[in-house]
Amino acid sequence: MSETKQKLIFEFSKNSVEIIKVHIGQNDKKEPWVDVRTWFLPKPQEPGSEIATKKGIRLSGELLCKLLEGLKQAQEEINRIEEEAKAGEQASDES
């Protein structure tokens, strides 16, 4: 099955030689998907030189909702850990 349409939704730099791109598209049966993938920049100074890597995930729209739910929980946990770390730093500064 080949994809009939895809659209770049968002991208951001991971580091000096990698970017993360988010694409959406549809397969031949018109089922939507989202693809989040690392792209390698072999020549960062040359626009359009990026190459898609195997590092990524493609999910159906239904599974995207489940992933977003998991990412929200992960963000909440990261926020809790950061708050605990700040509280620990403040307590040690007061000692």
Summary of the structure (lengths in Angstrom):
residues: 95
radius of gyration: 18.9
end to end distance: 63.8
largest distance: 64.5
contacts: 207
relative contact order: 0.13
helix: 36%
strand: 39%
